[in-house]
Amino acid sequence: MPALVELRPVVRNDVKRLAEWLEDAEVADAWFGRYTYGDAAHLGYEPKDMVNANDDQWDEVFHDPHHEPHRDIFSIYTLSGEHIGEGQLSIDEALGDAQISVLIGQKTLWHHGYGTSSVIAMLEHIFEHLGLHRAWVDVPEYNTSARAMFEHIGFQHEGTLRQSRPHDGARHNSVIMGMLVNEYAAAFPDGVQSHVTSWDAPIV
């Protein structure tokens, strides 16, 4: 049976679990890596700070359409209702593209297809719900599993950022991989099985 998922709006308990997952060095390295000073990196917001954020602070992070870059943030759930990760889109409306980031924080579910299903759900959201033209990812060269996953989905290598990622006391290249709307349509002519279930008003 496919490892299907639903991408839902983030709630406070999700953020608390995410903060706990990022205390694991292996999980942090699989997400946005680490800042040069060693702390686990997280873009868009600081999970520990958001656990007790007031409503205005919460809405500014998760529901502000004017934030630049515009960021759609989702919690990843299995169809049985277990929260297992987070997906983010950093959207450039002017260019018509979105950068995908995905984390399966529940390590026991790594390499079971949940990351793949999450990315495919976000591709549907990017191309069919938001009407954008290109999706792309920035993958550090040491994360060979992630690169293989995106290649399997159909992403194409577009370029290399030299020594862009600090990791284990050294600097490593990362690769830019992308998919265009016509490539998505060719790869998934019958649609997809995992979906974003709710989002703020569409851009287009």
C-alpha positions as a LaTeX table, in Angstrom:
\begin{tabular}{lrrr}
\hline
Residue & $x$ (\AA) & $y$ (\AA) & $z$ (\AA) \\
\hline
Met1 & 0.00 & 0.00 & 0.00 \\
Pro2 & 1.42 & 3.44 & $-0.89$ \\
Ala3 & 2.61 & 5.65 & 1.96 \\
Leu4 & $-0.04$ & 8.31 & 1.39 \\
Val5 & $-0.17$ & 11.60 & 3.31 \\
Glu6 & $-2.25$ & 14.70 & 3.87 \\
Leu7 & $-0.69$ & 18.14 & 4.19 \\
Arg8 & $-2.68$ & 20.17 & 6.70 \\
Pro9 & $-2.48$ & 23.60 & 8.34 \\
Val10 & 0.03 & 23.73 & 11.18 \\
Val11 & $-1.32$ & 23.63 & 14.76 \\
Arg12 & 0.56 & 24.31 & 17.98 \\
Asn13 & 1.13 & 20.70 & 18.94 \\
Asp14 & 2.75 & 20.15 & 15.54 \\
Val15 & 5.28 & 22.91 & 16.22 \\
Lys16 & 6.07 & 21.41 & 19.63 \\
Arg17 & 6.77 & 18.02 & 18.05 \\
Leu18 & 8.91 & 19.66 & 15.35 \\
Ala19 & 11.05 & 21.36 & 18.00 \\
Glu20 & 11.55 & 18.00 & 19.70 \\
Trp21 & 12.48 & 16.30 & 16.41 \\
Leu22 & 15.10 & 18.96 & 15.67 \\
Glu23 & 16.91 & 18.14 & 18.91 \\
Asp24 & 18.04 & 14.97 & 17.11 \\
Ala25 & 21.20 & 15.82 & 15.14 \\
Glu26 & 20.35 & 13.41 & 12.32 \\
Val27 & 16.90 & 14.97 & 11.86 \\
Ala28 & 18.32 & 18.51 & 11.94 \\
Asp29 & 20.88 & 17.63 & 9.27 \\
Ala30 & 18.13 & 16.15 & 7.07 \\
Trp31 & 16.10 & 19.40 & 7.32 \\
Phe32 & 17.82 & 22.77 & 6.79 \\
Gly33 & 21.10 & 21.61 & 8.33 \\
Arg34 & 22.86 & 23.82 & 10.84 \\
Tyr35 & 23.85 & 27.43 & 11.08 \\
Thr36 & 27.59 & 28.13 & 11.07 \\
Tyr37 & 27.44 & 28.48 & 14.86 \\
Gly38 & 26.04 & 24.96 & 15.21 \\
Asp39 & 22.34 & 25.35 & 16.06 \\
Ala40 & 19.73 & 23.49 & 14.02 \\
Ala41 & 18.50 & 25.74 & 11.21 \\
His42 & 14.83 & 26.31 & 10.52 \\
Leu43 & 13.51 & 28.78 & 7.97 \\
Gly44 & 10.34 & 30.81 & 8.30 \\
Tyr45 & 10.07 & 30.63 & 12.09 \\
Glu46 & 11.76 & 29.35 & 15.22 \\
Pro47 & 9.77 & 26.31 & 16.43 \\
Lys48 & 10.55 & 26.75 & 20.14 \\
Asp49 & 9.45 & 30.39 & 20.01 \\
Met50 & 6.17 & 29.58 & 18.28 \\
Val51 & 4.99 & 27.06 & 20.87 \\
Asn52 & 3.76 & 29.92 & 23.10 \\
Ala53 & 3.25 & 32.58 & 20.43 \\
Asn54 & 0.19 & 34.80 & 20.68 \\
Asp55 & $-2.43$ & 34.79 & 17.92 \\
Asp56 & $-0.95$ & 37.78 & 16.10 \\
Gln57 & 2.52 & 36.24 & 16.08 \\
Trp58 & 1.08 & 32.93 & 14.90 \\
Asp59 & $-0.87$ & 34.51 & 12.04 \\
Glu60 & 2.16 & 36.55 & 10.95 \\
Val61 & 4.13 & 33.31 & 10.43 \\
Phe62 & 1.47 & 30.98 & 9.07 \\
His63 & $-1.15$ & 33.23 & 7.45 \\
Asp64 & 0.52 & 36.49 & 6.33 \\
Pro65 & 0.04 & 36.84 & 2.53 \\
His66 & 2.39 & 39.84 & 2.44 \\
His67 & 5.41 & 38.11 & 3.98 \\
Glu68 & 8.43 & 38.11 & 1.66 \\
Pro69 & 9.20 & 35.56 & 0.51 \\
His70 & 5.65 & 34.21 & 0.74 \\
Arg71 & 5.86 & 30.90 & 2.57 \\
Asp72 & 3.24 & 28.15 & 2.71 \\
Ile73 & 3.90 & 25.84 & 5.66 \\
Phe74 & 2.12 & 22.52 & 6.14 \\
Ser75 & 2.13 & 19.68 & 8.64 \\
Ile76 & 2.48 & 16.23 & 7.13 \\
Tyr77 & 0.06 & 13.60 & 8.43 \\
Thr78 & $-0.45$ & 9.97 & 7.56 \\
Leu79 & $-3.96$ & 9.01 & 6.51 \\
Ser80 & $-4.37$ & 7.39 & 9.93 \\
Gly81 & $-3.87$ & 10.80 & 11.56 \\
Glu82 & $-0.26$ & 10.65 & 12.79 \\
His83 & 1.80 & 13.83 & 12.50 \\
Ile84 & 5.13 & 12.86 & 10.92 \\
Gly85 & 6.73 & 15.98 & 9.43 \\
Glu86 & 6.60 & 19.42 & 7.87 \\
Gly87 & 6.58 & 20.75 & 4.31 \\
Gln88 & 7.36 & 24.31 & 3.23 \\
Leu89 & 7.04 & 26.26 & 0.02 \\
Ser90 & 8.96 & 29.50 & $-0.49$ \\
Ile91 & 7.01 & 31.17 & $-3.28$ \\
Asp92 & 8.17 & 33.84 & $-5.71$ \\
Glu93 & 4.99 & 35.03 & $-7.42$ \\
Ala94 & 6.86 & 37.32 & $-9.83$ \\
Leu95 & 8.96 & 34.44 & $-11.18$ \\
Gly96 & 6.16 & 31.89 & $-10.93$ \\
Asp97 & 8.15 & 29.39 & $-8.94$ \\
Ala98 & 8.31 & 27.78 & $-5.51$ \\
Gln99 & 11.12 & 26.14 & $-3.57$ \\
Ile100 & 10.14 & 22.92 & $-1.82$ \\
Ser101 & 11.47 & 21.80 & 1.56 \\
Val102 & 10.23 & 18.62 & 3.23 \\
Leu103 & 11.10 & 16.87 & 6.48 \\
Ile104 & 9.87 & 13.55 & 7.81 \\
Gly105 & 10.70 & 14.09 & 11.48 \\
Gln106 & 9.51 & 10.66 & 12.58 \\
Lys107 & 12.72 & 8.73 & 11.87 \\
Thr108 & 11.09 & 5.30 & 12.03 \\
Leu109 & 9.23 & 6.28 & 8.85 \\
Trp110 & 12.30 & 7.31 & 6.84 \\
His111 & 12.73 & 5.50 & 3.51 \\
His112 & 9.12 & 4.31 & 3.49 \\
Gly113 & 7.83 & 6.66 & 0.79 \\
Tyr114 & 6.34 & 9.39 & 2.97 \\
Gly115 & 8.80 & 12.03 & 1.79 \\
Thr116 & 8.04 & 11.16 & $-1.83$ \\
Ser117 & 4.28 & 11.40 & $-1.27$ \\
Ser118 & 4.71 & 14.73 & 0.52 \\
Val119 & 6.71 & 16.22 & $-2.34$ \\
Ile120 & 4.18 & 15.01 & $-4.90$ \\
Ala121 & 1.34 & 16.58 & $-2.88$ \\
Met122 & 3.23 & 19.88 & $-2.87$ \\
Leu123 & 3.82 & 19.63 & $-6.62$ \\
Glu124 & 0.07 & 19.31 & $-7.14$ \\
His125 & $-0.41$ & 22.37 & $-4.92$ \\
Ile126 & 2.23 & 24.39 & $-6.79$ \\
Phe127 & 1.03 & 23.62 & $-10.29$ \\
Glu128 & $-2.70$ & 22.96 & $-9.96$ \\
His129 & $-3.78$ & 25.08 & $-6.99$ \\
Leu130 & $-1.37$ & 28.02 & $-7.26$ \\
Gly131 & $-0.85$ & 27.99 & $-11.02$ \\
Leu132 & 2.94 & 28.37 & $-10.84$ \\
His133 & 5.40 & 27.34 & $-13.56$ \\
Arg134 & 8.39 & 25.79 & $-11.79$ \\
Ala135 & 9.19 & 23.91 & $-8.59$ \\
Trp136 & 12.73 & 23.55 & $-7.32$ \\
Val137 & 14.83 & 22.22 & $-4.46$ \\
Asp138 & 18.29 & 22.89 & $-3.02$ \\
Val139 & 19.80 & 19.58 & $-1.85$ \\
Pro140 & 23.18 & 19.29 & $-0.07$ \\
Glu141 & 25.45 & 16.80 & $-1.77$ \\
Tyr142 & 25.82 & 14.72 & 1.39 \\
Asn143 & 22.06 & 14.02 & 1.46 \\
Thr144 & 22.22 & 11.33 & $-1.22$ \\
Ser145 & 18.86 & 9.83 & $-0.23$ \\
Ala146 & 17.07 & 13.14 & $-0.84$ \\
Arg147 & 18.76 & 13.63 & $-4.20$ \\
Ala148 & 17.77 & 10.11 & $-5.27$ \\
Met149 & 14.18 & 10.76 & $-4.17$ \\
Phe150 & 13.87 & 13.94 & $-6.23$ \\
Glu151 & 15.47 & 12.28 & $-9.25$ \\
His152 & 12.96 & 9.42 & $-8.93$ \\
Ile153 & 10.06 & 11.90 & $-8.87$ \\
Gly154 & 11.36 & 13.54 & $-12.04$ \\
Phe155 & 13.33 & 16.60 & $-10.94$ \\
Gln156 & 16.17 & 17.65 & $-13.27$ \\
His157 & 19.61 & 18.86 & $-12.21$ \\
Glu158 & 19.83 & 22.59 & $-12.93$ \\
Gly159 & 23.07 & 23.68 & $-11.27$ \\
Thr160 & 25.48 & 23.42 & $-8.37$ \\
Leu161 & 26.09 & 25.86 & $-5.52$ \\
Arg162 & 29.72 & 25.48 & $-4.50$ \\
Gln163 & 30.51 & 24.96 & $-0.81$ \\
Ser164 & 27.15 & 26.40 & 0.19 \\
Arg165 & 26.45 & 24.07 & 3.13 \\
Pro166 & 28.46 & 23.76 & 6.36 \\
His167 & 28.41 & 20.18 & 7.66 \\
Asp168 & 30.63 & 18.25 & 10.07 \\
Gly169 & 33.34 & 20.91 & 10.10 \\
Ala170 & 33.57 & 21.26 & 6.32 \\
Arg171 & 31.74 & 23.00 & 3.51 \\
His172 & 29.84 & 21.05 & 0.87 \\
Asn173 & 28.26 & 21.73 & $-2.50$ \\
Ser174 & 24.51 & 21.61 & $-2.97$ \\
Val175 & 22.58 & 20.88 & $-6.13$ \\
Ile176 & 19.63 & 22.79 & $-7.55$ \\
Met177 & 17.00 & 20.50 & $-9.07$ \\
Gly178 & 13.78 & 21.60 & $-10.71$ \\
Met179 & 10.55 & 20.49 & $-12.34$ \\
Leu180 & 8.43 & 22.48 & $-14.81$ \\
Val181 & 4.67 & 22.40 & $-15.05$ \\
Asn182 & 4.70 & 20.45 & $-18.32$ \\
Glu183 & 7.06 & 17.88 & $-16.79$ \\
Tyr184 & 4.70 & 17.47 & $-13.84$ \\
Ala185 & 1.77 & 16.93 & $-16.21$ \\
Ala186 & 3.72 & 14.28 & $-18.12$ \\
Ala187 & 4.88 & 12.53 & $-14.95$ \\
Phe188 & 1.41 & 12.41 & $-13.33$ \\
Pro189 & $-1.16$ & 12.23 & $-16.16$ \\
Asp190 & $-3.72$ & 10.51 & $-13.91$ \\
Gly191 & $-3.28$ & 12.88 & $-10.98$ \\
Val192 & $-1.80$ & 12.16 & $-7.55$ \\
Gln193 & $-2.97$ & 10.34 & $-4.43$ \\
Ser194 & $-1.60$ & 12.59 & $-1.68$ \\
His195 & $-2.88$ & 16.13 & $-1.32$ \\
Val196 & $-2.68$ & 19.48 & 0.43 \\
Thr197 & $-6.06$ & 19.53 & 2.16 \\
Ser198 & $-6.36$ & 23.22 & 3.09 \\
Trp199 & $-4.50$ & 26.44 & 2.33 \\
Asp200 & $-4.88$ & 30.19 & 2.37 \\
Ala201 & $-6.41$ & 32.00 & $-0.62$ \\
Pro202 & $-4.65$ & 31.06 & $-3.86$ \\
Ile203 & $-2.28$ & 33.47 & $-5.54$ \\
Val204 & $-3.91$ & 33.27 & $-8.96$ \\
\hline
\end{tabular}
